[in-house]
Amino acid sequence: MGVNSRLYPLAVGNFAVGTGMFVTAGLLPPISRDLHISVAAAGQLATVFALAYAILSPVLAALTARVPRKRLLVIALAVFILGNALTAIAPTYPLILATRVIAAAGAAMFTPTASGVANALTSPERRGRALALVMGGLSVSSAIGVPLGTWLGGAGGWRSTIWLVVALGVVGLVGVAVLVPEVVIPSSGRLRDRFAPLADRGVAAVLMTQLLMFSAGFTAYTYIGSLFDLSLPAVLWAWGLGGIIGNQLGGRLTDAYGPRRMVFLSLVAATVFLALIPVANLSLPIALVWAFLWGTVGWLMAPAQQYRTVAAVPGSVPIGLGLLSSAQYAGLFVAGLTGGLALEWYGRAGVIILSTGLGVAAVLFTLATYRRAPAAVAQATT
């Protein structure tokens, strides 16, 4: 059995996780109408998911350190499926918020573990592409799962979309159970060891770049329905299609040119596209081109950031990737919370200014902290 065939179920699992997380942006109007809450309040479903993921990821990683990786992947998807099924049937807003925590717990166990397994199954020279394939499930979800879920939510109600997420999770679970081999990845079960890499300034810098860039991008993405007067499913589809290309291209370019160039290219270009949102809203053709390019450059960074993390903590890859996922979802939490406040207080202009400002902060922070490695080190890590 080829390596890729063993990685595809991990990508499918991430496809389910990504659809469950990202589709909230396209469901805010029907959720707000159904539950009689504001759009900003509906956006907090994504905020709660993101915060729970960020907090639970290192905690659950410590608690499950001795669980075989394949079994953990199956358990993680089962918890994710349960959480989404409960979301689909929960009658009230507070109960729905609680079910998002359960779904986030499953996602927090699955995605970092999937990246660790992918890393263990591939050789260093193909690591960027392997990580891109597994994490490509997230970008593919934004191209297919999110637009489909947004359309389904408008046609049959937002709970129908959540049932779609449940079905996708079941497919991923079956694939993992049948195709993914058992992998031994040594890992500490002590919680303090999960945070030990934070003492390394280089690791902390990687995580802060991740947090800032995801805060920037998802401040706009979470509330994108309030930023455009155009067809939302079409814009989301174009963004997701660009994300697929960007993620796969980012893996190959990271292997070829190293992560540093890809991180800076992605950060600068994505920030420029955030500032161009008012221009993109002028017409649907412009919006589609803008969304495609934004998705492409934005997702270029994902494999590069994972590669940076693996290089920074070669002896603790699962811990490092877990912290990277926590930083990503901490960024989504910041985006959902601050973006909702900006939308309520200052309207769409406030959201655009906030997202662009966070992007600029990400660029400046990374310029100050991501130094070019000496030649000998660079050859070993890039």
N, C-alpha and C positions, 0 to 999 in steps of 0.2 A: 504494500500500500504506500503510495507516494506521500511526501510530507504535506503537500497542499490539501490532499483529501482528508488528512487528519486535522487540518486547520479550519476547513470550511465550516464545520459545526460551531466552532468558536465564533466565527464571523456571523453566523446565523443567530447565535445567542446575543451577540452585541447588536445585531439588527433589531431584535425584539426589545432589548433594553433601550436602544436609541429611539425607537419609535415611541415607546412608552414615555420617555422623557421629553423629547423634542415636540411631539405632536400637541402638547398642551398649548403651544403658541398659536396653533391653528384652531383650537377649540374654545378659546376664551369667550367669544361672543355667545355660542350656545350654552356654555356652562353658566355664564353670568345670567342668562335669561332663565334657565331651568332652575337655578338655585336662588334667584332673586338677589344677586350680589353684584357689586361693581366689577368691571373688567380688571381693575387693579387687584381686587380681592381674589378673583379667579386665578390671576397670575401667581398668587401665593401657593397654589398647588405645586407649581414647579419649584418655587422657593423652598417649600418644606421638603420636597423630594431631594433637592440638592443639598440642603443643610444636613438632613439625615444621612445621606450618602457620605458627605465629607467627614462627619463625626464617627459614623459606624465603621467605615472602611478599615482604619487601623485597629479598632477594638475587635471587630470580628475576625480580622486576619490573625490577631494574637490568639483568640479563642479557638480558632480552627487550624492552628499551625500544624497539628499532628494528624489532621484528617487527610487521607489520600486525595491528591489533586482532582482526579476524575470524579470521585465521590463528592467532593466539595462543589465541583461545577454543577453536578446534577442537583444537589441540595439547593444551591444558589438559585438556579432557574425555577425549582419547585417553589421556593419562597417568593420569588418575583411573580410567578404565575398566581399564587394565592393572593398576594397583595393587590394585584390588578383585578382579579375576580371579585374581591371584596369592594374595590373602588366602584366597579360596575353596578353593584347592587346596594351600596350604601345610600340611605335616603337623605342624609343631611350634610351640610358643609363641614361641620366639625368631624363627623365620622369619616368623611372622604379624606380630610387632611390626615387623620390617623392611619388610614389604609395606605396613603402614599409613603408613610414611614416604613411600613412592611415591605412594599415594593422596592423601596430604596435599599433596604437591608439585603435583599436578594441581589440587586444590581451591584451593591458595594462588595459583595463576595465574588460575583462572577467576573466582572471586567478585569480587575487586577490579576486574578488567578489565570484568566484566559491569556493575558499578555505574558505572564510568567511561563506558562506551558508552551506558548509559541516560541519564546526565547530559548527554552530548553530543547525544543525539537529541531532547531535550525543552527547552521554554522554561522560564525560571526560575519562572513562576507555576504550572507543573505539575510541578515537579521533585520535590516531596515525594511526589506520587502515583506518578510514574514509578519512583522509587527503591523505594517501597512495593511496586509490582507486581513488580519484579525480585527484590527481597529476600523478597517474599511466597512465593517458591519454598521458602525455608527454613521458614517457618511452616506452609505447606501440607504440607511433608514431615513435620512433627511431628504433623499431624492425620490424614494418610492413610498416608504411607510408614512411619512408625514403628509405629503400631498394627498395620498389615498385616504389616510385617516381624517384629514381636514374635510375632504369631500364627503366621506361617509358620515362624519359628524354633522355636517349641514343637511344631509339628505335623510339620515335615519336616527339622528340624535347622538350626542357625544358618548353616551354609554355604549353604543354600537362600536365605536372606535376602540374603546377599552377592551371589549370582547375580542376585537381583532388582535390587539396586543397579547391577550391571553393565548390565542391560537398560535401566534408566532412563537411565543415562549415554549409552547408544547412541542412545536417542530424542532426548535433548538435543543430542547432537553432530549428528545429521542435521538437526534443526530449525535450529541455528545455521548450518550449511553452506548451507541452502536459503534462509532468510528474513532473516538479519541482514545489513545492508549493511556495507560497509567504512567505517570511521570513522577519521579522522585525529585523534589526540590527542597533541600534543607532549609529550614526556617525556624526562627526562634519563637517560642510561645509566650515570651515575656513582653508585656505591653510597653515597658520603657524602652526595649530594644526597637520597637516600631518607630519610636521618635528619635532614636539615637542619631540617624543621618542628618537631622536638622542642625546638629552642632557643627556640621561642615558648611562653611559659608557658600561653597560652590553648589551644594545640593539645595540649600535654602534659596539661592538665587534662581535656580531652575524652577523651583516650585512657585516663587513669587511671579516670575514671568508667566507661568501657566495661569495663575490666579488672575493677574491683571488682564491678560489677553482674552480669557474667557469671560471676564466681567465686561470688557468692552464689547465683544461681539454679541454676547447674549443679552446685554441690556437692550440692544436694538432688536435682536431676533425674538426674544420673548414677547415683546409688544409690537411686533411687526405689523399685526393687523390694524393697529392704531396709527401706524406711520404711513400707510399706503391707502390710496383711494381706488386701487386697481384690484384685479383678480388675485386674491391671496393664494389659492392653490397653485396657480401658474407661477407666481413669484417664488413660492417655497419649492416647487419642482425644479425651477432653474437653479436656485441656490444649492439644492441637494445634488443635482447633476454635476455642478461644478465641484462640490465637495468630494464626490467619488473620484473625479479626475485628479483633483488636488491631492487627495490622500495617497492614491497609487503613484502619482508622479513624485510626490514628496518622498515616498519610500525609496524609489530608484535614485532620485537626485541626492538624497542623504547618503546612500551607499557610494555614490560617485563623487560628491563634492564635500561631504561632511555636514554635520548638523548646524554649524555656526552660520554659514551662508543662508541656509534654508530658514532658520529662525528669523534672521533680520529681514530677509526678503518678505516673508509672510507677515511679520509685524508691521512693517512700513506700508506695504501695499494694502493690507486689510484696513488699517487706520484711514488711509486715503479714501477707500470705498465707503467707510462709515460716514465720513464728512460729505459724501456725494449723494446721500439719501434724498435730499430735496430735489436734486436733478433727476434721480431715478424715478421719482413719482410723477414726472411730467407726462409720460405715456407708457403704455404696456411694453412696446418693443424695447424702449430704453431700460425699463425696469428689469426685463428678462435678461438683457445683456449684462446689466449691473449685477444682478443677483448671481448669475453664472460665474462672473469673474470674481465676485466677493467670496463665493463658496470655494472657488479654486484656490485663491491665494490664502484664504483663511485656514483651509485644511492642509496646506503644505507643511505647516508647522508640527502637526501631530506626530508623525514618525520621527522627526528630528528631535522633538522633546523627549520621546521615549528612548531614543538612542542616547541622548545626553544623560538621561537618568541611569541607564544600564552602565554606561561608561564611568559614571561618578561613583556608583556603588556596586562594583562587579561581584563582590562577595555577598551582597544582600539584594539581589535583583527583585524578588517578590516584594520586599519591604519598600524599596525605592519606587516601584511601579504603583504600589498601593498609595504611597504618599502623593505621587503625581496625580492619581485619580482623585484623591481627596482635595488637592489644590484646584483641580479642574472644577469640581463640584462646589467648592467654596466660592469660586468665581461665579458659577451659575447662581448661587445663593445671593451674592452681592448684586448681581445683575437683576434678579427678580425683585429684590427688596428695594434697591435704590431706583431701579427703572420704574417700579410702580409708584413710588413717591414722586419722581420727576414727572410722570404722566399726569398724576392727579393735581400737582401744583402748577406745572408749567406747560402741560400739553405735549404734543409731539416734538416741538422744538426743544423742550427740556430733555427729552429722551435722546435726541440726536446729539445735542451738545454734550450730555453726560457720557454717552458711548464713545464719542470721538475723543473727549478728554481722557477717558480711561485708556484708550488706545495710545494716545501720545505718552501717557505715563508709562505704559508698558515698553514703548520704544526707548524712552529716556532711561528707565531703570535697567533695561537689558544692555544698552550701550555702556552704562557705568559698571556693570557687573560681569558681563560675558567677554572676558579678555581672550585674545587669540593665544592658543596654547603654543608652547615651544615646539619646534619641529619634531623632536623625538616623541613627545607626548602626543602631538597631533596625529602622527602616523599610527600610534597604538590605539587611538580612540576614534578616529574618523576614517 
